[in-house]
Amino acid sequence: MTKIIFGTDGWRGRIAEDYTFDNVRRCAQGFATFLHEQELADRGAVIGYDQRFQAEFFAAASAEVLAANGIKVWLTQSNTPTPAISYAVPAKGAAGAINITASHNPPHDCGFKVRDATGGAIPPADLKRIESAIPEIDGVKRMKLDDAMSDGTVVKFDPAPDYIALLNRLVDIAPLKAAGYNVLVDCMWGNGAGWFPRLLSGGATRVHEVHNERNPIFPKMSRPEPIPPNVDDGLSYVTLLDADVAIITDGDADRVGLGDENGRFIDQLRVFGLLGYYFLEIRGERGPIVKTISTTKMLNKLGKLYGVPVYETGVGFKYIAPKMTEVNAMIGGEESGGYAFRGHAPDRDGILGGLYLLDLMVKTGKKPSQLLDWLFEKVGPHYYDRIDTAFETSRRDEVQARVLAARPATIGGLKVTEISTLDGFQFHMEDGGWLLIRFSGTEPIIRVYTETTHGDRVQDILQDGLRIAGLKP
């Protein structure tokens, strides 16, 4: 049987190779055992899914296993954005959730994500407990879905009403409807389809969706991840439709990307900076900011200017969510375009993030390109890029040892001031910027990232990073 190892949010695998119905049932049994061990099983669990191949059937298989273990299941009646699934957990008073999604991964993948009673990512120690409880297939309990629905153990439900009520509590949507904006939404063939027209219809604002059908091969992109080049086709519609802004949601709608009125992509670190500035300056809110080490130092600067603490964590919401809960954070997020907000489950929400960005435009009267100028007037220009390189897993120890031993005096011509190993290998530079080299938690990929205040040195820094990792001569 496949050895299942939980990564950032749970387990992901290639459909029909290791991601099979039997292995999904094994994961569900591990989660059921964990809930019983934690004495949480009587609270039940939420199960939802995305638009990937066979996702609804993998979700049903998971429900059958939980039901056979005596755990009540609220099963979404259709594909559902991850943030709506996450919020359904506290709304139902459930013990946690299973979400069948591979988020931004390539089309051949699917995933098995788990959430705790807050609706947020499960901490690493508990992920290990679930992983260790996964049995061989002969240790899986199972009953037929029809039987479980007949006796009320599995109930299909619509999470939309509770989720929409939450969005309306967090954002005054009426001014967004009345603003008269022409909004392009790239749904990336995923769970975000239909949501912005549903939320913003009935006023002067017009919403145009692209890539809004179910198509699990994700045409015109290598994966439903809201970064270039995957966003390029969607952004080409901005000038064609004379849009004021482009909002991009990933495969399960928990991440958001932003394009300006000229069809240019605004990178995720700058979006996080804009959201932080929006909460502090426009909304006048105060509270901690939680960020991964792989995202922008603009937030650290904003924290000092507005007197709010900034906490840095390892990469992934398995670190961010517990910290947000602990400190009652105002906002939390990561480099991938995933941002979470106070008053919600401590989990990423691409739909709410898009609404907040529209509200920022309404409140300031600025278009996206002007918002960047507004941010840079406060914290100075910052530049970011990332290179992903596939590698053979057999080389992992070699690369890790090489980077661990590296002690460069300069990177990209900038003096190295500190090296940290909280998650991967991060080289801090004299301008306050950084270079990070780390292995992906979900794929056989090495990521090399940088943020610097020197726009002309970004590529030099990245190339030095590849050399440090032995990925370039």
C-alpha positions as CSV (number, residue, x, y, z in Angstrom):
1,M,0.0,0.0,0.0
2,T,1.0,3.6,-0.6
3,K,2.8,5.3,2.3
4,I,0.8,8.4,2.9
5,I,2.7,11.4,4.2
6,F,0.9,14.6,5.2
7,G,2.5,17.8,4.0
8,T,1.4,21.4,4.3
9,D,-2.3,20.9,4.8
10,G,-2.8,17.2,4.4
11,W,-2.0,14.8,1.6
12,R,-1.8,15.3,-2.2
13,G,-1.1,12.7,-4.9
14,R,-1.5,11.9,-8.5
15,I,-5.0,10.7,-9.4
16,A,-5.2,6.9,-10.1
17,E,-1.5,6.4,-9.3
18,D,-1.4,6.9,-5.5
19,Y,-4.5,9.1,-5.1
20,T,-7.0,6.3,-5.3
21,F,-10.4,5.6,-3.6
22,D,-8.8,3.1,-1.2
23,N,-6.1,5.6,-0.2
24,V,-8.6,8.3,0.3
25,R,-10.6,6.0,2.5
26,R,-7.5,5.2,4.5
27,C,-6.9,8.9,5.1
28,A,-10.5,9.3,6.2
29,Q,-10.1,6.5,8.7
30,G,-7.0,8.1,10.1
31,F,-9.0,11.4,10.6
32,A,-11.9,9.5,12.2
33,T,-9.5,7.7,14.6
34,F,-7.9,11.1,15.4
35,L,-11.3,12.6,16.2
36,H,-12.2,9.7,18.5
37,E,-8.8,9.9,20.2
38,Q,-9.3,13.6,20.8
39,E,-12.8,12.9,22.1
40,L,-14.2,15.2,19.4
41,A,-16.1,12.6,17.3
42,D,-19.5,13.5,18.7
43,R,-19.3,17.0,17.2
44,G,-19.3,15.7,13.7
45,A,-17.3,16.9,10.6
46,V,-17.8,18.9,7.4
47,I,-16.8,17.4,4.1
48,G,-16.5,19.5,0.9
49,Y,-14.7,19.3,-2.5
50,D,-13.5,21.2,-5.5
51,Q,-14.0,20.8,-9.3
52,R,-11.2,18.3,-9.9
53,F,-11.7,15.0,-11.6
54,Q,-13.9,12.7,-9.5
55,A,-13.7,15.1,-6.5
56,E,-17.4,14.6,-5.5
57,F,-16.9,10.9,-5.4
58,F,-13.8,11.0,-3.3
59,A,-15.8,13.3,-0.9
60,A,-18.6,10.7,-0.8
61,A,-16.1,7.9,-0.1
62,S,-14.7,10.0,2.9
63,A,-18.2,10.5,4.2
64,E,-18.9,6.8,4.1
65,V,-15.9,6.1,6.3
66,L,-16.7,8.8,8.9
67,A,-20.3,7.6,9.0
68,A,-19.1,4.0,9.6
69,N,-17.1,5.4,12.5
70,G,-20.2,6.9,14.1
71,I,-19.3,10.5,13.1
72,K,-22.0,12.8,11.8
73,V,-21.1,14.4,8.5
74,W,-22.3,17.6,6.8
75,L,-21.5,16.9,3.1
76,T,-21.7,19.9,0.8
77,Q,-24.3,19.5,-1.9
78,S,-22.0,20.8,-4.6
79,N,-18.4,21.9,-5.2
80,T,-17.7,24.7,-2.7
81,P,-15.0,27.3,-2.1
82,T,-12.5,26.2,0.6
83,P,-13.3,29.3,2.7
84,A,-17.0,28.4,2.8
85,I,-16.1,24.9,3.8
86,S,-13.7,26.2,6.5
87,Y,-16.3,28.7,7.9
88,A,-19.0,25.9,8.0
89,V,-16.9,24.1,10.7
90,P,-17.5,26.7,13.4
91,A,-20.9,27.6,12.0
92,K,-22.0,24.0,12.6
93,G,-20.0,23.5,15.8
94,A,-18.2,20.7,14.1
95,A,-14.9,19.1,15.2
96,G,-13.2,19.7,11.9
97,A,-13.4,19.2,8.1
98,I,-12.2,17.1,5.2
99,N,-11.7,19.0,2.0
100,I,-11.1,17.1,-1.3
101,T,-9.0,19.6,-3.2
102,A,-5.5,20.0,-4.6
103,S,-5.9,23.8,-4.6
104,H,-3.3,25.2,-7.1
105,N,-1.6,21.9,-8.0
106,P,-1.4,20.6,-11.6
107,P,-4.4,18.9,-13.1
108,H,-3.2,15.3,-12.5
109,D,-3.3,15.9,-8.7
110,C,-6.0,15.7,-6.1
111,G,-5.8,16.3,-2.3
112,F,-7.1,15.4,1.1
113,K,-7.0,18.5,3.3
114,V,-8.0,18.5,7.0
115,R,-9.2,21.4,9.2
116,D,-9.7,21.7,13.0
117,A,-12.6,23.0,15.0
118,T,-11.7,26.7,14.2
119,G,-11.9,25.9,10.5
120,G,-8.2,26.6,10.3
121,A,-5.3,24.4,9.3
122,I,-4.3,21.7,11.7
123,P,-1.0,22.2,13.5
124,P,2.0,20.0,12.5
125,A,1.9,17.8,15.6
126,D,-1.7,16.9,15.1
127,L,-1.1,16.3,11.4
128,K,1.4,13.7,12.4
129,R,-1.1,12.1,14.7
130,I,-3.6,11.8,11.9
131,E,-0.9,10.4,9.6
132,S,0.2,7.8,12.1
133,A,-3.4,6.7,12.5
134,I,-3.8,5.9,8.8
135,P,-4.3,2.1,8.5
136,E,-3.9,-0.4,5.7
137,I,-7.1,-0.8,3.7
138,D,-8.4,-3.8,5.7
139,G,-8.5,-1.5,8.8
140,V,-10.9,0.9,7.2
141,K,-14.6,1.0,8.3
142,R,-17.1,1.8,5.6
143,M,-20.9,1.9,5.1
144,K,-22.9,2.8,2.0
145,L,-23.6,6.5,1.5
146,D,-27.4,5.9,0.9
147,D,-27.6,4.0,4.2
148,A,-25.7,6.8,6.1
149,M,-28.0,9.4,4.6
150,S,-31.1,7.4,5.4
151,D,-30.3,7.2,9.1
152,G,-29.2,10.9,9.2
153,T,-25.5,10.3,9.8
154,V,-24.7,12.0,6.6
155,V,-26.6,15.2,5.7
156,K,-26.1,17.2,2.5
157,F,-26.2,20.9,3.1
158,D,-25.6,24.3,1.4
159,P,-22.9,26.3,3.1
160,A,-23.6,29.4,1.1
161,P,-26.1,31.2,3.3
162,D,-23.8,31.2,6.4
163,Y,-20.8,32.1,4.3
164,I,-22.6,35.0,2.5
165,A,-23.9,36.3,5.8
166,L,-20.3,36.3,7.1
167,L,-19.1,38.2,4.0
168,N,-21.8,40.8,4.5
169,R,-20.7,41.3,8.2
170,L,-17.1,41.8,7.2
171,V,-17.5,44.0,4.1
172,D,-20.1,46.6,3.3
173,I,-21.0,45.2,-0.1
174,A,-23.6,47.9,-1.1
175,P,-20.9,50.5,-2.1
176,L,-19.1,47.9,-4.2
177,K,-22.3,47.2,-6.1
178,A,-22.9,50.9,-6.6
179,A,-19.4,51.8,-7.6
180,G,-19.9,51.3,-11.3
181,Y,-16.7,49.3,-11.7
182,N,-16.1,46.9,-14.6
183,V,-14.6,43.9,-12.8
184,L,-12.9,41.0,-14.6
185,V,-12.9,37.8,-12.6
186,D,-10.7,34.9,-13.7
187,C,-12.1,31.8,-11.9
188,M,-9.3,29.5,-13.2
189,W,-11.9,26.8,-13.9
190,G,-12.4,26.4,-10.2
191,N,-14.6,26.9,-7.2
192,G,-14.7,30.7,-7.4
193,A,-17.0,30.6,-10.5
194,G,-20.3,32.4,-10.0
195,W,-19.5,34.0,-6.6
196,F,-18.6,37.6,-7.6
197,P,-21.6,37.9,-9.9
198,R,-23.8,36.6,-7.1
199,L,-22.4,39.0,-4.5
200,L,-22.1,42.1,-6.7
201,S,-25.2,41.9,-9.0
202,G,-28.0,44.4,-8.7
203,G,-26.1,47.7,-9.0
204,A,-24.0,49.7,-11.4
205,T,-20.9,47.4,-11.1
206,R,-20.5,44.8,-13.8
207,V,-18.7,41.5,-13.4
208,H,-17.3,39.5,-16.4
209,E,-16.1,36.0,-15.6
210,V,-13.6,34.0,-17.7
211,H,-12.6,30.3,-17.2
212,N,-15.7,29.8,-15.2
213,E,-16.7,26.3,-16.2
214,R,-15.7,23.0,-14.8
215,N,-12.7,21.7,-16.7
216,P,-10.3,19.6,-14.6
217,I,-7.5,19.8,-17.2
218,F,-7.3,23.6,-16.6
219,P,-6.8,24.8,-20.2
220,K,-4.6,27.8,-21.0
221,M,-2.6,27.4,-17.8
222,S,-0.3,24.8,-16.3
223,R,-2.1,24.8,-13.0
224,P,-4.8,26.9,-11.4
225,E,-2.4,29.0,-9.4
226,P,-2.9,32.8,-9.5
227,I,0.6,33.8,-10.6
228,P,2.2,34.2,-14.1
229,P,2.1,32.6,-16.6
230,N,-1.1,30.9,-15.4
231,V,-2.9,34.3,-15.2
232,D,-1.7,35.6,-18.6
233,D,-4.7,34.5,-20.6
234,G,-7.2,35.9,-18.1
235,L,-5.3,39.2,-17.9
236,S,-5.5,39.5,-21.7
237,Y,-9.2,40.2,-21.3
238,V,-8.7,43.3,-19.2
239,T,-8.0,45.7,-22.0
240,L,-10.5,43.9,-24.3
241,L,-13.3,44.5,-21.8
242,D,-12.0,47.8,-20.6
243,A,-12.0,46.4,-17.0
244,D,-10.9,48.5,-14.0
245,V,-9.4,45.6,-12.2
246,A,-8.9,41.8,-12.5
247,I,-9.6,39.5,-9.5
248,I,-8.2,36.0,-9.9
249,T,-9.2,33.1,-7.7
250,D,-7.3,29.8,-7.7
251,G,-8.7,26.3,-8.1
252,D,-10.4,26.1,-4.7
253,A,-10.9,29.9,-4.3
254,D,-8.8,30.3,-1.2
255,R,-6.1,32.4,-2.9
256,V,-6.5,35.7,-4.7
257,G,-4.5,37.4,-7.4
258,L,-4.8,40.9,-8.7
259,G,-4.4,42.6,-12.0
260,D,-4.4,46.3,-12.6
261,E,-6.5,48.3,-15.1
262,N,-3.8,47.8,-17.8
263,G,-3.8,44.0,-17.5
264,R,-0.5,43.9,-15.5
265,F,-0.2,41.4,-12.7
266,I,0.4,42.8,-9.2
267,D,2.5,40.2,-7.3
268,Q,1.3,38.5,-4.1
269,L,3.7,40.3,-1.8
270,R,2.5,43.7,-3.0
271,V,-1.1,42.6,-2.6
272,F,-0.4,41.5,1.0
273,G,1.2,44.9,1.6
274,L,-1.9,46.6,0.2
275,L,-4.2,44.6,2.4
276,G,-2.2,45.4,5.5
277,Y,-2.1,49.1,4.7
278,Y,-5.9,49.0,3.9
279,F,-6.7,47.5,7.4
280,L,-4.4,49.9,9.2
281,E,-5.0,53.1,7.4
282,I,-8.4,52.9,5.7
283,R,-10.3,50.8,8.2
284,G,-8.4,52.0,11.2
285,E,-8.1,48.5,12.6
286,R,-5.3,47.4,15.0
287,G,-4.1,44.0,15.8
288,P,-1.2,41.6,15.2
289,I,-0.1,40.7,11.7
290,V,1.0,37.1,11.0
291,K,3.1,36.4,8.0
292,T,5.4,33.6,6.7
293,I,9.1,34.2,6.2
294,S,8.5,33.9,2.5
295,T,6.4,37.1,2.2
296,T,6.9,40.8,2.3
297,K,8.9,42.9,4.7
298,M,6.6,45.8,3.8
299,L,4.4,44.4,6.6
300,N,7.2,44.7,9.1
301,K,7.6,48.3,8.1
302,L,3.9,48.9,8.4
303,G,3.9,47.2,11.8
304,K,6.5,49.7,13.1
305,L,4.7,52.7,11.6
306,Y,1.3,51.8,13.2
307,G,2.6,50.2,16.4
308,V,1.2,46.6,15.8
309,P,3.2,43.4,16.3
310,V,4.3,41.3,13.4
311,Y,4.8,37.6,13.9
312,E,6.8,35.5,11.3
313,T,6.2,31.8,10.9
314,G,7.3,28.9,8.7
315,V,5.7,28.5,5.3
316,G,2.1,27.2,5.3
317,F,-1.2,27.8,7.1
318,K,-0.4,24.9,9.4
319,Y,1.8,27.5,11.1
320,I,-0.2,30.7,10.3
321,A,-3.6,29.5,11.5
322,P,-2.6,28.4,15.0
323,K,-0.6,31.7,15.5
324,M,-3.6,33.8,14.2
325,T,-5.8,32.1,16.8
326,E,-3.3,32.5,19.6
327,V,-2.8,36.2,19.1
328,N,-6.2,37.2,17.6
329,A,-4.5,38.4,14.5
330,M,-6.0,41.1,12.3
331,I,-4.6,39.5,9.1
332,G,-2.4,36.6,8.3
333,G,-1.0,35.3,5.0
334,E,1.7,33.8,2.9
335,E,3.6,34.4,-0.4
336,S,1.3,32.2,-2.4
337,G,-1.6,34.7,-2.4
338,G,-3.4,33.2,0.6
339,Y,-4.7,35.7,3.1
340,A,-6.8,35.2,6.2
341,F,-8.8,37.8,8.2
342,R,-10.0,38.4,11.7
343,G,-13.7,37.6,12.3
344,H,-13.5,34.6,9.9
345,A,-12.1,31.1,10.3
346,P,-8.2,31.4,10.4
347,D,-7.9,30.1,6.8
348,R,-7.3,31.7,3.4
349,D,-10.2,33.3,1.6
350,G,-9.7,34.5,-2.0
351,I,-13.3,35.7,-2.3
352,L,-13.2,37.9,0.8
353,G,-9.7,39.1,-0.2
354,G,-11.1,40.2,-3.6
355,L,-13.9,42.0,-1.9
356,Y,-11.5,43.8,0.4
357,L,-9.4,44.9,-2.6
358,L,-12.5,46.3,-4.3
359,D,-13.4,48.1,-1.1
360,L,-9.9,49.6,-1.0
361,M,-10.5,50.9,-4.5
362,V,-13.9,52.4,-3.5
363,K,-12.6,53.9,-0.3
364,T,-9.6,55.6,-1.9
365,G,-11.0,56.3,-5.3
366,K,-7.8,54.8,-6.8
367,K,-7.3,52.2,-9.5
368,P,-4.9,49.3,-8.8
369,S,-1.8,50.9,-10.3
370,Q,-2.4,54.1,-8.3
371,L,-2.8,51.9,-5.1
372,L,0.7,50.6,-5.6
373,D,2.1,54.2,-5.8
374,W,0.1,54.9,-2.6
375,L,1.7,51.9,-0.8
376,F,5.2,52.7,-2.0
377,E,4.9,56.3,-0.8
378,K,4.5,54.8,2.7
379,V,7.1,52.0,2.7
380,G,9.2,52.5,-0.4
381,P,9.3,50.3,-3.5
382,H,9.8,46.6,-3.1
383,Y,10.5,44.0,-5.8
384,Y,9.8,40.3,-5.8
385,D,10.2,37.2,-7.9
386,R,10.5,33.4,-7.5
387,I,12.0,30.5,-9.5
388,D,10.6,27.0,-9.1
389,T,12.9,24.1,-10.2
390,A,11.9,20.5,-10.3
391,F,14.4,18.1,-8.8
392,E,14.9,14.4,-8.3
393,T,14.0,13.5,-4.7
394,S,17.2,11.5,-4.4
395,R,19.1,14.8,-4.5
396,R,17.3,16.4,-1.6
397,D,20.0,15.6,1.1
398,E,22.8,16.7,-1.3
399,V,21.1,20.1,-2.0
400,Q,20.2,20.6,1.6
401,A,23.8,20.0,2.8
402,R,25.1,22.3,0.1
403,V,22.8,25.2,1.1
404,L,23.4,24.5,4.9
405,A,27.1,24.9,4.3
406,A,26.9,28.0,2.2
407,R,28.2,31.2,3.7
408,P,28.1,33.8,0.9
409,A,29.5,37.2,1.8
410,T,27.2,38.9,-0.8
411,I,24.2,37.9,-2.9
412,G,23.3,39.8,-6.0
413,G,26.0,42.3,-5.0
414,L,24.3,43.0,-1.6
415,K,26.0,42.1,1.7
416,V,24.5,39.2,3.6
417,T,23.8,40.2,7.2
418,E,22.2,37.1,8.7
419,I,21.2,33.5,7.8
420,S,18.1,31.9,9.4
421,T,16.8,28.3,9.1
422,L,13.2,28.6,10.5
423,D,11.9,27.0,7.3
424,G,14.4,26.4,4.6
425,F,17.4,28.7,4.3
426,Q,16.9,32.5,4.3
427,F,19.7,34.9,3.6
428,H,19.0,38.4,4.9
429,M,20.6,41.3,3.0
430,E,21.8,44.8,3.8
431,D,18.8,46.5,2.2
432,G,16.4,44.7,4.4
433,G,15.6,42.2,1.6
434,W,16.0,38.4,1.6
435,L,16.7,35.3,-0.4
436,L,14.9,32.1,0.5
437,I,15.7,28.6,-0.7
438,R,13.3,25.8,0.4
439,F,11.7,22.6,-0.7
440,S,8.0,22.7,-1.5
441,G,5.8,20.9,1.0
442,T,3.5,19.5,-1.7
443,E,5.6,18.8,-4.8
444,P,9.2,17.7,-5.7
445,I,10.2,21.4,-6.3
446,I,12.9,23.6,-5.0
447,R,11.7,27.2,-4.6
448,V,14.1,30.2,-4.7
449,Y,12.5,33.5,-3.8
450,T,13.6,37.0,-3.2
451,E,12.3,40.4,-2.1
452,T,14.6,43.5,-2.4
453,T,14.4,47.2,-2.6
454,H,16.6,47.1,-5.7
455,G,14.5,46.3,-8.7
456,D,17.6,45.9,-11.0
457,R,19.1,43.2,-8.8
458,V,16.2,40.7,-8.5
459,Q,17.4,38.4,-11.2
460,D,21.0,38.5,-10.0
461,I,19.9,37.5,-6.5
462,L,17.8,34.6,-7.8
463,Q,20.7,33.4,-10.0
464,D,23.0,33.5,-7.0
465,G,20.4,31.5,-5.1
466,L,20.3,28.8,-7.8
467,R,24.1,28.6,-7.7
468,I,24.1,28.3,-3.9
469,A,21.7,25.3,-4.2
470,G,23.8,23.7,-6.9
471,L,21.1,24.1,-9.5
472,K,23.2,26.3,-11.8
473,P,27.0,26.3,-12.5
